[in-house]
Amino acid sequence: MSERIIKATLRRSAIGTSPRQRATLRGLGLTRIGRAVILKDAPTVRGMLRAVAHLVAVED
């Protein structure tokens, strides 16, 4: 059984966002604009992505 994955890419700068949103981006591994990470498709990860949806692009 293979795990589902999500690809998330940081599209907008974290400058001007709240410290909580910056911490969420760091937790996802998104540190620079254009950086993409592969993440497990889990409810916790989906929630983190939803919190910063205006800054990231997500592909299933």
C-alpha positions in Angstrom: 0.0 0.0 0.0 1.5 3.3 -1.0 1.1 6.5 0.9 -0.5 9.5 -0.6 1.7 12.5 -1.0 1.3 16.2 -1.5 3.7 18.6 -3.2 3.7 22.1 -1.7 5.5 25.1 -3.2 6.0 28.5 -1.5 4.7 31.1 -3.9 4.6 34.3 -1.8 6.9 35.8 0.8 6.3 35.3 4.5 7.3 38.9 5.1 4.4 40.7 6.8 2.7 37.5 8.0 2.1 36.6 11.6 4.7 34.7 13.6 2.3 31.8 13.8 2.1 31.6 10.0 5.9 31.8 9.6 6.2 29.0 12.2 3.8 26.9 10.1 5.8 27.4 7.0 9.0 26.4 8.8 7.2 23.3 10.1 6.3 22.4 6.6 9.9 22.9 5.4 9.1 25.9 3.2 11.8 28.4 3.8 12.3 30.2 0.4 10.1 31.3 -2.4 10.0 28.6 -5.1 11.0 25.9 -2.7 8.9 22.7 -3.1 8.6 19.9 -0.5 6.9 16.5 -0.7 4.7 15.8 2.3 2.5 13.0 3.5 -1.2 13.5 2.9 -2.3 13.6 6.5 -5.0 15.6 8.3 -2.4 17.6 10.3 -0.5 18.5 7.1 -3.7 19.5 5.3 -4.6 21.8 8.3 -1.2 23.4 8.2 -1.5 24.0 4.4 -4.9 25.5 4.9 -3.6 28.0 7.4 -1.1 29.3 4.8 -3.1 28.6 1.7 -2.7 32.2 0.5 1.1 31.7 0.4 1.5 28.2 -1.1 0.5 26.2 -4.2 -0.5 22.6 -3.5 -0.5 19.7 -6.0 -1.9 16.2 -5.2 
